[in-house]
Amino acid sequence: MALSPIKSAAPKVQAAAHAVRESVRRLHGIDSTKLLPQISEPLAEARNDLSTLSSQLDTAADAAVLAPSMLGADEPRRYLLLMQNNAESRATGGIPGALAVLDFDQGQLSLKSQTSAGALGQFTPPLPISTEEQAIYSPRVGKFMQDVNLTPDFATTAPTAKAMWEQRTGEKVDGVVSLDPVALSYLLEATGPVEVRDPAVLQISGGLPTELSSRNVVKTLLSDAYAAIEDPDLQDVYFAGAAKEIFSALSDGKSDAKGLMEALARGVEERRILLWSSAEPEQSVLAKYRVAGLVSGPSVTPAQFGIYFNDGTGAKMDYWVKRSVRVVKDCTRDGYRAVTVRVTSTNTAPNDAGESLPDYVTGVGAYGVPPGSAQTNVIAYGPAQSTIDTVVKDGAQVPFAAHKHNQRGVGASTVRLKPGESTTLDFNFGHIVQNTELNMVVTPTTQAVKDVVLPAALASCE
């Protein structure tokens, strides 16, 4: 990627952003209450249009400033890559089973130092995390690389993963990037299919496709690989090998530039691609956007809710679990807003999953969950100052764990589903002071986001 045009364009983009920002400020300074409708209505439209343009230009200006340095224009940059596996859910997507280092030098990308999270072993004592997150997610976040993203806050996950990597390997990195196979499928739409050519990967592939495309990569990596490759370490090798071919296709410069930008934007919008920089000035800019994956700060809307999933099976059953999240009540009670968020989960695995699916997928009861069943820890976040008053499972109130994280009300409950079984959890939030539009954030799964976050279906407040 040529970085000099981006560097040279940055001052012009910043100037344009400033000019439009000032125009928005002046338009909003006009008192429209005494204007005729023929004037006030076009003014309101102009305000909205310019505000949208201003936001887009601010984003472009930030990107133009950050991109060259973060892609190695001034000196090579190295980023730890967490390849999340959605078949075993974690709050930000999936277990980071395969790891690698992304090298950027003058915009040229290469993938190096590939290994597995398991190879890093256990960290004793655990790396420190906040006391609030320890209470919700346990010290395991700082104990195993596989669990660094039990928390949905990438500002905790990334520096913890960086410290683990550097402590075990001695390799310094400048930041952390995370993505999942669904994001890889988006990238493959831009690059076109890629061939798996590494002899070591082909030797263990066990009849898996040698050509990976946007249509087959998710099923291949998150389902078929477990039937074809029994050794978990070799599964990670195959996963990393597939990622290497895709990144090689990205770095050869032959992909459609517009399609690549759209793929990256889609991955970021769905929180399948996350980025953290160890350079504080860069991170302070990233923190304004979804790509930072934060639970508090400028990128979090005032009335934001979060529903996150952490595997409790100790296996790869989440490929078979389908979920939906929707607001089913939004009322005013005792002067405060009360909101109910319903989470529906269904285990779509075959009835004989305990026998027909690979042992590594079912977990064979190693953690107390019957083979074929799927157990999930569901964590719900409300806005700042909110509380979770009750949790109702399939119509009956159930005990739950209540917490706080960065002033946000948090509730956690566990569901276990046999094949074909479905259940609902209603998280009843209270003491909500924000009156702005509700916004929902969820753990990225193998499903399309539109199939997980459903439109509100509000019940009566009476």
C-alpha positions in Angstrom: 0.0 0.0 0.0 1.4 3.4 -1.0 1.4 5.6 2.1 2.8 8.9 0.7 -0.5 9.9 -1.0 -2.3 9.4 2.3 0.3 11.5 4.2 0.2 14.3 1.7 -3.7 14.3 1.7 -3.9 14.5 5.5 -3.6 18.3 5.9 -6.2 18.9 3.2 -8.7 16.5 4.8 -8.1 18.0 8.2 -8.7 21.5 6.8 -11.9 20.4 5.1 -13.1 18.8 8.3 -12.4 22.0 10.3 -14.2 24.1 7.7 -17.3 22.0 7.8 -17.2 21.7 11.5 -17.2 25.5 11.8 -20.1 25.7 9.3 -22.1 23.3 11.5 -21.4 25.3 14.6 -22.6 28.5 12.9 -25.8 26.9 11.6 -26.6 25.6 15.0 -26.1 29.0 16.4 -29.0 30.4 14.4 -32.3 30.8 16.4 -34.8 29.1 14.1 -37.8 29.5 16.5 -38.8 32.8 14.9 -38.2 31.8 11.3 -40.9 31.0 8.7 -41.3 27.3 7.9 -40.0 28.0 4.4 -36.7 28.9 6.0 -36.6 26.9 9.2 -37.2 23.5 7.5 -34.4 23.9 4.9 -32.2 25.1 7.7 -32.9 21.9 9.8 -32.2 19.8 6.7 -28.9 21.6 6.1 -27.9 21.1 9.7 -28.5 17.4 9.5 -26.7 17.0 6.2 -23.7 19.0 7.3 -23.5 17.2 10.6 -23.4 13.9 8.8 -20.7 15.2 6.5 -18.8 16.7 9.4 -18.7 13.3 11.1 -17.5 11.6 8.0 -14.8 14.1 7.4 -13.6 13.9 11.0 -13.3 10.2 10.6 -11.4 10.6 7.3 -9.1 13.1 8.9 -8.3 10.8 11.8 -7.7 7.9 9.5 -5.4 10.0 7.2 -3.3 11.0 10.2 -3.1 7.6 11.9 -2.9 5.2 8.9 0.6 6.1 7.7 2.4 5.8 11.0 0.4 2.7 12.1 1.2 1.0 8.8 4.9 1.6 9.1 5.5 4.8 7.2 8.1 6.1 9.7 9.3 2.8 11.2 8.2 -0.9 11.0 5.2 -1.7 13.1 4.3 -5.1 14.6 0.9 -6.1 15.9 -0.2 -9.2 17.7 -3.0 -10.8 15.8 -5.7 -12.7 17.8 -7.7 -14.9 15.4 -11.0 -15.4 17.2 -12.8 -18.7 16.9 -16.6 -18.1 17.2 -17.3 -21.8 17.6 -16.2 -21.3 21.3 -17.6 -17.9 22.2 -15.9 -15.1 24.1 -17.4 -11.7 24.8 -15.6 -10.1 21.8 -16.3 -13.0 19.5 -14.5 -16.2 20.1 -11.6 -17.9 21.8 -8.2 -16.6 20.4 -6.9 -20.0 19.6 -4.4 -19.0 16.8 -2.0 -16.2 17.2 0.4 -14.4 14.8 2.3 -11.2 14.4 1.4 -8.8 11.6 4.4 -6.8 10.3 3.9 -3.5 8.5 6.8 -1.8 6.7 6.0 1.1 4.4 2.5 -0.3 4.0 3.7 -3.8 3.1 2.1 -6.5 5.1 3.6 -9.9 6.2 2.4 -12.5 8.7 5.0 -14.0 11.1 5.5 -15.8 14.4 2.4 -18.0 14.1 1.6 -20.1 17.2 -1.4 -21.1 19.4 -2.7 -19.6 22.5 -2.3 -22.9 24.3 1.4 -22.9 23.6 1.8 -19.8 25.8 0.7 -21.8 28.8 -0.6 -20.6 32.2 0.4 -17.3 33.7 1.1 -17.5 37.5 0.4 -15.2 39.1 -2.3 -13.9 36.7 -1.6 -10.6 35.0 -3.6 -7.9 36.8 -7.0 -6.7 35.6 -9.5 -4.4 37.3 -11.2 -5.6 40.4 -14.6 -5.1 38.7 -13.6 -7.4 35.8 -12.1 -9.9 38.1 -15.5 -10.1 40.0 -17.4 -10.6 36.7 -15.0 -12.7 34.7 -12.6 -14.2 37.2 -8.8 -13.8 37.2 -8.7 -16.2 34.2 -8.6 -13.1 32.0 -5.0 -12.6 33.1 -4.2 -16.3 33.5 -4.7 -17.8 30.0 -4.4 -16.3 26.5 -7.5 -18.2 25.6 -9.5 -16.2 28.2 -8.2 -12.6 27.7 -11.4 -11.7 25.9 -13.9 -13.1 28.4 -14.4 -9.3 29.1 -16.0 -7.3 26.3 -13.6 -4.4 26.9 -10.8 -4.6 24.3 -9.0 -2.0 26.3 -8.4 -4.8 28.9 -8.0 -7.7 26.4 -5.4 -6.1 24.2 -2.8 -4.9 26.7 -3.2 -8.1 28.6 -2.6 -10.2 25.5 0.4 -7.9 24.6 2.0 -8.5 28.0 1.4 -12.3 27.7 3.0 -12.4 24.3 6.0 -10.4 25.2 6.6 -12.2 28.5 6.5 -15.6 26.8 8.2 -14.9 23.4 10.4 -11.8 24.1 9.0 -10.2 21.0 7.8 -6.6 21.4 4.6 -5.6 19.6 3.1 -2.1 19.0 -0.5 -3.1 19.4 -3.1 -5.8 19.0 -5.5 -6.6 16.2 -8.4 -9.1 16.5 -10.6 -10.6 13.8 -12.8 -13.7 13.3 -13.5 -16.0 10.3 -16.6 -14.0 9.3 -14.4 -11.0 8.9 -12.0 -13.2 6.9 -15.0 -14.1 4.6 -15.6 -10.4 4.0 -11.9 -9.9 3.0 -12.2 -12.9 0.7 -15.0 -11.1 -1.1 -12.4 -8.4 -2.0 -9.5 -10.7 -2.8 -11.4 -13.6 -4.4 -10.7 -17.3 -3.5 -7.2 -18.2 -2.2 -5.3 -21.5 -2.5 -3.9 -23.2 0.5 -0.4 -24.0 -0.7 1.7 -24.6 2.4 2.8 -28.3 2.3 2.7 -28.5 6.2 -0.9 -27.3 6.2 -1.9 -29.5 3.3 -0.5 -32.5 5.0 -2.8 -32.1 8.0 -5.8 -30.8 6.1 -7.6 -34.2 5.9 -9.6 -33.5 2.8 -10.6 -30.0 3.7 -10.9 -27.6 0.8 -7.7 -26.4 -0.7 -9.5 -23.3 -2.1 -11.0 -21.0 0.5 -13.6 -18.5 -0.5 -16.1 -16.1 1.1 -18.7 -18.9 0.9 -16.8 -21.8 2.5 -14.2 -20.3 4.9 -16.5 -19.9 8.0 -17.9 -23.5 7.8 -14.4 -24.9 7.0 -12.7 -23.2 9.9 -15.4 -23.4 12.5 -17.0 -26.8 11.8 -15.4 -29.0 9.1 -11.9 -28.7 10.5 -12.9 -30.4 13.7 -14.1 -33.5 11.9 -11.0 -33.6 9.5 -8.3 -32.8 12.1 -8.5 -34.4 15.5 -5.4 -32.8 17.2 -6.4 -29.3 18.6 -2.8 -28.0 18.1 -3.0 -29.0 14.4 -6.4 -27.4 14.1 -4.8 -24.1 15.2 -2.0 -24.7 12.6 -4.6 -25.1 9.9 -6.5 -22.0 11.1 -3.3 -20.0 11.1 -2.2 -21.4 7.7 -5.5 -20.3 6.2 -5.2 -16.8 7.6 -1.7 -16.6 6.2 -2.9 -17.3 2.7 -5.7 -14.7 3.0 -3.2 -12.0 4.3 -0.8 -12.9 1.6 -3.6 -12.2 -0.9 -4.2 -8.9 0.8 -0.5 -7.9 0.7 0.0 -8.7 -3.0 -2.0 -5.6 -3.9 -4.3 -7.4 -6.4 -7.5 -7.1 -4.3 -10.2 -4.7 -5.3 -9.4 -1.5 -3.2 -12.9 -0.3 -2.9 -14.1 -3.8 -2.0 -11.4 -4.2 0.6 -12.3 -0.9 2.2 -15.9 -2.0 2.3 -15.0 -5.4 3.8 -12.9 -3.7 6.5 -15.6 -1.2 7.3 -18.2 -4.0 7.6 -15.9 -6.0 9.9 -15.4 -2.9 12.1 -19.1 -2.0 12.1 -20.0 -5.5 13.3 -17.1 -5.5 15.9 -15.5 -8.4 14.2 -12.3 -6.4 13.7 -10.8 -4.6 16.7 -7.7 -2.6 17.1 -5.6 -1.3 20.0 -2.4 0.7 19.9 0.1 0.9 22.7 0.9 4.5 21.6 -1.4 6.6 23.8 -1.9 9.4 21.3 -3.0 6.8 18.7 -5.2 5.0 21.1 -6.9 8.2 22.3 -8.0 8.7 18.6 -9.0 5.0 18.1 -11.1 5.2 21.3 -13.6 7.5 19.5 -14.6 4.6 17.2 -16.2 1.2 17.3 -12.9 -0.4 16.2 -11.6 0.2 19.8 -14.2 -2.2 21.2 -14.7 -0.3 24.5 -17.4 -0.5 27.1 -17.0 3.1 28.2 -15.7 6.3 26.6 -16.5 8.5 23.6 -17.4 5.6 21.3 -20.1 4.4 23.7 -23.5 6.0 23.1 -25.4 7.2 26.2 -28.2 4.6 26.1 -26.1 1.7 25.0 -26.9 -1.9 26.1 -24.6 -4.8 25.6 -25.3 -8.6 25.4 -22.2 -10.8 25.5 -21.7 -14.5 25.3 -19.0 -16.6 27.0 -18.8 -20.3 26.4 -19.4 -22.5 29.4 -19.1 -25.9 27.7 -15.3 -25.9 27.2 -15.7 -27.0 23.6 -16.8 -25.8 20.2 -20.6 -26.1 20.4 -21.3 -22.4 19.8 -21.2 -23.0 16.0 -24.6 -24.7 16.6 -26.1 -22.1 18.9 -28.3 -19.5 17.3 -29.2 -16.4 19.2 -31.4 -13.3 19.0 -31.6 -10.1 21.1 -34.3 -7.5 21.1 -35.9 -4.9 23.4 -39.3 -6.0 24.5 -40.2 -3.2 27.0 -39.3 0.4 27.3 -41.3 2.3 30.0 -41.1 5.0 32.5 -41.3 3.9 36.2 -40.9 6.1 39.2 -39.4 8.9 37.1 -36.8 6.6 35.6 -36.7 4.6 32.4 -37.1 0.8 32.6 -36.0 -1.5 29.7 -36.3 -5.2 29.2 -33.9 -6.9 26.8 -34.8 -10.5 25.7 -32.1 -12.9 24.7 -33.3 -16.1 23.0 -30.9 -19.0 22.5 -31.4 -22.2 20.5 -29.1 -25.3 20.2 -29.6 -26.4 16.6 -27.2 -29.3 16.8 -28.5 -32.7 15.7 -30.4 -34.8 18.3 -27.5 -37.3 18.3 -24.9 -34.6 18.6 -23.3 -36.3 21.6 -22.4 -39.2 19.4 -22.3 -37.8 15.8 -20.1 -34.7 16.5 -16.4 -34.9 17.1 -15.4 -35.1 20.8 -13.4 -31.9 20.6 -16.7 -30.1 19.5 -18.9 -31.6 22.3 -16.3 -31.6 25.0 -17.4 -35.1 26.0 -18.5 -33.8 29.4 -15.0 -32.7 30.5 -16.5 -29.6 32.3 -19.7 -31.2 33.5 -21.8 -30.4 30.4 -23.4 -33.5 28.8 -22.0 -34.1 25.3 -24.2 -32.4 22.7 -25.5 -29.8 25.1 -24.3 -26.2 25.0 -23.7 -24.0 28.0 -23.4 -20.2 27.8 -22.7 -17.5 30.3 -24.8 -14.5 29.2 -23.7 -11.1 30.4 -25.9 -8.1 30.0 -24.7 -4.5 30.3 -27.0 -1.5 30.8 -26.1 2.2 30.4 -24.1 4.1 33.0 -25.9 4.3 36.4 -28.4 1.6 35.4 -29.2 -1.4 37.5 -30.5 -4.9 36.6 -33.4 -5.6 38.9 -34.5 -9.1 37.8 -33.7 -11.8 35.3 -36.6 -13.9 34.1 -35.9 -17.3 32.4 -38.8 -18.7 30.3 -41.3 -16.8 32.4 -39.9 -17.5 35.8 -37.7 -15.2 37.8 -34.2 -16.7 38.5 -31.2 -15.8 40.6 -28.4 -13.9 38.8 -25.1 -12.3 39.5 -25.3 -8.5 39.7 -22.2 -6.3 39.1 -20.9 -2.9 38.0 -18.3 -2.2 35.3 -17.3 1.4 34.7 -20.5 2.5 36.3 -22.6 0.4 34.0 -25.1 -2.1 35.5 -24.1 -5.7 34.7 -26.0 -8.9 35.1 -24.9 -12.5 34.4 -26.9 -15.7 34.0 -26.1 -19.1 32.6 -28.2 -21.3 30.2 -27.7 -24.9 29.2 -29.4 -26.3 26.1 -29.8 -29.8 24.9 -29.9 -30.3 21.1 -33.1 -28.8 19.7 -33.8 -26.9 23.0 -34.5 -23.2 23.2 -34.7 -20.7 26.0 -35.2 -17.0 26.7 -33.7 -14.7 29.3 -35.3 -11.4 30.0 -32.9 -8.9 31.6 -35.0 -6.2 33.4 -33.0 -2.9 33.6 -34.0 -0.1 35.9 -32.9 3.3 37.1 -32.0 4.4 33.5 -31.5 8.1 33.3 -30.7 8.4 29.6 -33.6 9.4 27.4 -31.8 9.1 24.1 -32.3 6.4 21.5 -31.4 2.8 22.6 -28.3 1.2 21.0 -27.5 -2.5 21.2 -24.1 -4.1 21.0 -23.7 -7.9 21.0 -21.0 -10.5 20.7 -20.3 -11.2 17.1 -21.3 -14.8 16.2 -21.4 -16.8 13.0 -24.8 -15.3 12.3 -25.4 -12.1 10.4 -25.8 -9.2 12.9 -29.3 -8.4 11.5 -30.4 -11.9 12.5 -29.1 -11.4 16.1 -30.2 -7.8 16.9 -33.9 -7.7 16.0 -36.1 -4.7 15.9 -37.8 -3.8 19.2 -41.2 -5.5 19.8 -42.5 -3.4 22.7 -45.1 -4.8 25.1 -47.5 -2.5 27.0 -46.2 -0.6 30.0 -49.3 -1.2 32.0 
